[in-house]
Amino acid sequence: MKDSYQLIAPYYNLLTKLVFGKHLREAKTCFISSLKSKKILIIGGGDGLDYQEIQSDLTGEYWELSSSMLELAKGNLQKSELHFYLGDFQRKEDMLFDEVWFHFVLDTMSDEEIEGMLNEIKAVLTDKGRLYFVDFFQPVTTKQKLLNQVMIKFFRLFASHKREDIPDYEIILKKNGWTFIEGKGFLKGWVKAQLWAKID
Ligand SMILES: C[S@@+](CC[C@H](N)C(=O)[O-])C[C@H]1O[C@@H](n2cnc3c(N)ncnc32)[C@H](O)[C@@H]1O
């Protein structure tokens, strides 16, 4: 399996902190609650560094496509009760999760891949389960628009990202049987953290 993040994995977290400070980490943790009683599925968690402080309360599964990112996450989250897996999420029989976290990962996928992933996830989420989604939305200010273009080009070049645009997440989620529960904006709404539930 190709490791698209091999080059940038060691610098990824530092880079995001240099450019965005603490805002992305805040978005990834703002809806975290009662972790001890939940089984969490993390898809594309990267190096896991931003979950380090809460790791002792984390139970569930951690899936990564990049072996470099996965190895970093295993080290950063060694006090968690997470099971780490390389590759595309594979469902185990009877395994259900209370929350699925997609943090800055859906924007790396095509619309078709997002739809496929959302449908897969539906089957492993409890009826009261939540999808905790965080990502870049349309940039708002001129500076953000510029930075957005630079980021898209950077990730296409160094991490083989396919997209040249930002997905219409909310349209895709609604079309695929999800309903919006709660949201919070960061960086003037360029980044949003949202909770969604399945409706069918
Ligand atoms: C932009 S990085 C974000 C990493 C981390 N979530 C964060 O916020 O720092 C996207 C990550 O998602 C992973 N990824 C992309 N598609 C994936 C998939 N289908 N399954 C698991 N991981 C995936 C990539 O390997 C990469 O580590």
PDBQT file of the ligand as one rigid body, heavy atoms in Angstrom, charges set to zero:
ROOT
HETATM    1  C1  LIG A 301      -4.874  15.671   6.385  1.00  0.00    +0.000 C 
HETATM    2  S1  LIG A 301      -4.391  14.299   7.335  1.00  0.00    +0.000 S 
HETATM    3  C2  LIG A 301      -5.210  14.620   8.872  1.00  0.00    +0.000 C 
HETATM    4  C3  LIG A 301      -4.650  13.817  10.003  1.00  0.00    +0.000 C 
HETATM    5  C4  LIG A 301      -5.334  14.035  11.360  1.00  0.00    +0.000 C 
HETATM    6  N1  LIG A 301      -6.711  13.625  11.313  1.00  0.00    +0.000 N 
HETATM    7  C5  LIG A 301      -5.229  15.453  11.815  1.00  0.00    +0.000 C 
HETATM    8  O1  LIG A 301      -6.236  16.133  11.926  1.00  0.00    +0.000 OA
HETATM    9  O2  LIG A 301      -4.097  15.893  12.088  1.00  0.00    +0.000 OA
HETATM   10  C6  LIG A 301      -5.402  13.027   6.622  1.00  0.00    +0.000 C 
HETATM   11  C7  LIG A 301      -5.050  11.656   7.166  1.00  0.00    +0.000 C 
HETATM   12  O3  LIG A 301      -6.090  10.766   6.787  1.00  0.00    +0.000 OA
HETATM   13  C8  LIG A 301      -5.514   9.552   6.346  1.00  0.00    +0.000 C 
HETATM   14  N2  LIG A 301      -6.516   8.912   5.455  1.00  0.00    +0.000 N 
HETATM   15  C9  LIG A 301      -6.989   9.372   4.271  1.00  0.00    +0.000 A 
HETATM   16  N3  LIG A 301      -7.958   8.548   3.783  1.00  0.00    +0.000 NA
HETATM   17  C10 LIG A 301      -8.091   7.561   4.706  1.00  0.00    +0.000 A 
HETATM   18  C11 LIG A 301      -8.914   6.403   4.788  1.00  0.00    +0.000 A 
HETATM   19  N4  LIG A 301      -9.800   6.091   3.827  1.00  0.00    +0.000 N 
HETATM   20  N5  LIG A 301      -8.775   5.591   5.864  1.00  0.00    +0.000 NA
HETATM   21  C12 LIG A 301      -7.894   5.880   6.845  1.00  0.00    +0.000 A 
HETATM   22  N6  LIG A 301      -7.066   6.960   6.823  1.00  0.00    +0.000 NA
HETATM   23  C13 LIG A 301      -7.170   7.789   5.775  1.00  0.00    +0.000 A 
HETATM   24  C14 LIG A 301      -4.213   9.962   5.699  1.00  0.00    +0.000 C 
HETATM   25  O4  LIG A 301      -3.302   8.897   5.639  1.00  0.00    +0.000 OA
HETATM   26  C15 LIG A 301      -3.755  11.079   6.626  1.00  0.00    +0.000 C 
HETATM   27  O5  LIG A 301      -2.986  10.596   7.682  1.00  0.00    +0.000 OA
ENDROOT
TORSDOF 0
